[in-house]
Amino acid sequence: MAILEILKLPDPRLKEVAEDVVHFDRELHRFVADLEETRQAGPAAVGIAAPQAGRWQRIIIIDCSTTGKPVPNHGRLILVNPEITDWDGFALGREGCLSVPDYTGNVIRAARIKLRAHDPRGELQAYEMEGFEARALQHEVDHLDGILFIDRLVSRRTDLFQRKVYQKGGNRKKQV
């Protein structure tokens, strides 16, 4: 396994749209293992999308089980070709990103979503998510479509914030 380089703003490749995965093979599994190792190496990252690591395929990993607060979640999910099929409600929340390491921002997202995606073996799965997990998933799906959280800010003047330096250990802010 390897820790992959994370593309950072203003890299124009972050605006590219990812393509569907068609081969669920060993090479995909190796990449997913590297992507997970990269997510875990990131500062408090709960999610990562393949395009952030320079691979333009529709692959996401999220894990909201380690946020420090009890939030409804499905644990670690590897989602291939994810598609949001339904959404409901609105919620404003603060987001950060491995690809935009110096800033956080307030973004309005759906409060609840329904999703279908393949697992790494190619089997179709369905999920219902709410709260922080729904937010994290929407943030990562945006990466697959070449959208960053800063593209969804209502106002860059009032909703974008300089990130504080990460603390080592316990009290770390989670990145979506």
N, C-alpha and C positions, 0 to 999 in steps of 0.2 A: 504494500500500500504506500501511497505517497500523498503528501500535502501539496495540493495544486495552487498555482498562483491565482489570486482573486483580481479580476479586472476592476479598476476603480474609475470613477468619474474624473476626468471628462472623456474617457476612452469611448470612441464612437461605436465600438462593437457592442456596447451595452444596449444600443438601440435596435440591434438586429432581432428579427423574429425567429424563434426556434422552430425546428421541424419535428414532426411526429417520429417516434421511435418505431421502427418496423421489425428489427431483429432483437429478440429477447435471448441473447446468447451469453457466452462466457465473457466476451469483451465488455458487454453492458454491465455485467456483474462486477467486473474489475473496476470499471469506471465508477460505479455506484459506491464501491468500497473506498475508493480514493476521495470521492465527493464527501462521504460521511466523515472520513478522517479530516478533511479540510474544514468541514462545518464544526467539528469538535475542537479544532485548533483555533478557530476564530474566537474573538472575544465575546463570549456570552451569546453566540448565535443559536437561535432556535430553528432557523431555516436557511436553506441554500438552494439555488437553482443552477442547473448545468451551465447556462450562459455566463454566469458569474465566474466560472472556471474555464471559459473559452470554448465551450462545447455547445453548439446550437441545436440541442435536442430537448424535447419536452420532458425533463426529469427534474423532480423536486424531492427534497428530503426536509421534513419538519419533525420537530420533537418538542412539544410544549409541556412535557412531563417534568422538566427540570427548572421551571420558572421560579421556584421558590415559594410561590403562592399556589394554593389548591385551585386549579382551574379545570373545567371539564375538557378532556382531551383523549385522543386515541393512542397516546404514546408515540413512539417513533414510527413515522410512515415514510415509505419510499413510494412515490407516486409517479407513474409513467403515463404520459399523454393525459394529464388531468384536464377535466372539463367541468366548470361550474354549471350545473343544470338548473338551479333555482336559487333565489336569494330573497331575503326579507329583512326589513328594518334598516336603520342607519345607526352608526355609532362613530363618534369621534375618538381618536386615540393617537398616542405618540408612537412613532416608528423610527427605527434606526436601520442601518443596512451595512453589510460588509463592503459593499461597493461605493458607499458614500460615508466613509468612516468619520468624518469631522462634523457631521450634522445629524440632528434628529428633527422630526417635524410632525405636525398634527395633520392627520388624514382622515377623511370620512370614508368608511367602508360599510358593507352590508353587515348587519349584526348576526345573521344566521344564513348559512348556505347549505346547499346540497351539491354533492360532487360525485363524479364517477371518474375512475382512473384504473389503469392496469397496475398490477404489482410487478416486480422484476421478472416473474415467471411468465407474464403475459396474461394473467387471469384478471378479468374485469371485476372491480370492487366498487361498492357504493358507500358513501359516508354522509352523515349530517354533522355539521359543526356549528359552534356558536362561540361568541365572545372572542377571547384572545386567539384561540386556535383558528377560527374563521378568518380573523384578521391576518394571521401569519400566512395562511394558505393563499389568500387573495394577493398579498404582497409578493409571494413567490410566483404565482401565476402571472402577475404583471411582468416579472423578469422574462418569462417565456415569450411575452409579446413585445419586448423592447421598451417597457415602461418602468421608470424608477419612482419611488415614493415622492420624490421632489416634483415630479410631473403632476401629482395629484393634490398638491397643497392648494388650499383655497387662496392663500396669500403668502408669497415668499417673505413679505415684510413682517407679518405678524405670526406666521405658523412655522417658521424655520428657525432652529436654535443651534448655536455652537455646542458641540458635544463636550461634556466634561471629560477629563482624563479618567480612564478606567482604573478602578482600584483592584489590586490583587486580592483574591480571596472572596469572602462571603457576600458583601453588598455590591453586586454588580448589576447594572441595568441590562436587561436582555435585549438583544437585537432581533428584530423580525427578519 
